[in-house]
């Protein structure tokens, strides 16, 4: 992905978003680079339509961030359909527009492999409440995505483009049942780009074009489908989608004024926004990243860390679980113990955190700090089995705060613990998993 060094304190916003779009692709169950490839398609359509430079800028960010709210419905999908949310989302995107195709997909995937009675109950709920369920899932996703785009300081046109991604040309979409030209143009192009990319990845260029034609006049504006066909006829669009130069070409299309000062306020805003994306993955982690960041900041300040290190610590704490966006909600929400393969998936989130953060020049130095939060002083942690002083101080602080917040919040397998009980459990792990100094300060800052 885009990995550039920062010069003169500047960072290209597109670089940051492209790397985080990798995390969003994981959450949607899409192959790596889905959002980047969709952005390439969308920009070709925008150029064919003759959009102004400022409009292309907003379109670029809308398509790149179209899935910004995708984590907010992951747990609900897992609950309603008793299925792996990532696989369900991925498969659903390849379903046609007919009601029969939709029902066949939903019924074949709901509680698959479970006893007949469980399947019957789940499918019955969908039959009775299907419309309300669809509205709930899409509204949650669209609202959260638009709100996070605002917190990242994007124009309102970008937020609205994300909010209305699932509207359809014939008025059958959601969340507001907008029809025709009432749907923001950026939303229309982003939806077309998404469909084109998914079907291209699934079955190639011919299948992609055929699917766009099938949805023309139903989901999609026929004029936009025509614009895409014009782009494809000019050549290069399909070849670029599979080219190793794709990412460089997409970055070259980014807004020319996209370089912004990578100051503490902006980097904090990025970390906080994606902390929200992470925590929205599960109802049991709501507010977790912010609480860990707040606890960690207090401990770091009490230790007298310099302002720069405090900033790194806070941002690493916000982002320590970003790799969980690639973990199925069926694993995150499981009320019982995990089996061996589920543990492998869960533990993989630490390396995934390193992979995501390591792609962003402005946040690169956070990668190891955040990814090591499950290491233990005695060397029995993961992913690298670091020991003692091999674990950075900032990471040891995050580990203690993460441990405490996990115990004092509800989890699928148990209720939240009271502070004394949580500290008693942690005390048993001081010296082996938890740094003594970090634990002592955590006790102090949680007294009130």
Secondary structure, DSSP 8 states (H G I E B T S, - for coil): ------BTTEEEHHHHHHHHHHHHHHHTT--TTHHHHHHHHHHHHHHHTT--HHHHHHHHHHHHTTTTTGGGGHHHHHHHHTS-HHHHHHHHTTS-SSHHHHHHHHHHHTTTTS-HHHHHHHHHHHHHHHHHHHHHHHHHHHHHHHHHHHHTT--HHHHHHHHTTT--TTS--SSS---GGGS-HHHHHHHHHHHHHHHHHHH-HHHHHHHHHHHBTTTB-HHHHHHHHHHHHHS-HHHHHT-TTHHHHHHHTS-TT-EEE--HHHHHHHHHHHHHHHHTT-GGGTTHHHHHHHHHHHHHHHTT--HHHHHHHHHHHHHTTGGGGGS-HHHHT-SS---HHHHHHHHHHHHHHHHHHTT-GGGGGGHHHHHTTT--TTS--SSS---GGGS-HHHHHHHHHHHHHHHSS-BTTB----HHHHHHHHHTTBTTTB-HHHHHHHHHHT--
